[in-house]
Amino acid sequence: MGGTVSLEGRAAVVTGAGGGLGRAEALALAAAGARVVVNDMGEAAHKVVEEIRGAGGEAVAVLGDVGDWSLGERLVGAAVEHFGSLDIVVNNAGVLRDTMLFNLTEKDWDDVLRVHLKGHAAVSRAAAVHWRAASKAAGGPVYGRVVNTSSEAFLFGAPGQPNYAAAKAGITALTLSTAQGLSRYGVRANAICPRARTGMTEHVFGDDPAGSRLDILAPERVGAFVSYLASPAADGINGQVFVVYGDMVALMAAPTVEKKFEAADGVFTPAELDEQLTPYFEGRNPYHNYAAYSVAELDTTGVQNLTV
């Protein structure tokens, strides 16, 4: 039996919402009835607010860098001030500084970790403070949804993205911690690994050959799923990771133990480790490691190696 997917009466914060995926997510939330705080670095945030208002919705823009820890409190404060509550947080903002590890500079590392991982943490932390206080005041659970933006890069360990892959892995771990730490207050937190046509990637592919209204990698497809995760219908979904693009949503399973090695006398020696582990890995396919390369087999879009 399904639940309601309406977001009427809800208030949302979407970071990095001036374009691309963030814009599509903000518009999808607004179309479902949510009032939206649109965050981005520049004036594009105001244009998205105008789009939402033009369609009959409510929205306000809050400009700023999510890498600034205090912006999280500003965004939560804006939602409460303008809309009377905070119900949904969609962490989307990020930057790219792609490079191989041997060319990685400290600034390349710091910029990506600051905006992606610190930005997710700053907004999530401010929202957590709000929801915990609201739950204590209400004497029970409140309504809270967090949708964090991870990436397939963390599943693959993309070689040209050591900073980005590490940030996205961190975001996934942050999501799990958020889900476990805030569930008692009524909050549900999940991560998506999206792939979509944005200003950064649209040159890579053309229109949908089927001639449908949305091409296969249209960001609106991801926006629809985010709107669902933000809804009451998704109350039973918490601490999950989804790969989302095209016409599919794939639920990722947790890692499993492939093989347990045990010391005969309770304590391993290097020689015994050699005896047990070396033959096990002999001749092993180099791609048979912790990276989830099999996820690439999900792709039916005909477009590979997109970064979102």
Disulfide bonds with the S-S distance in Angstrom:
none
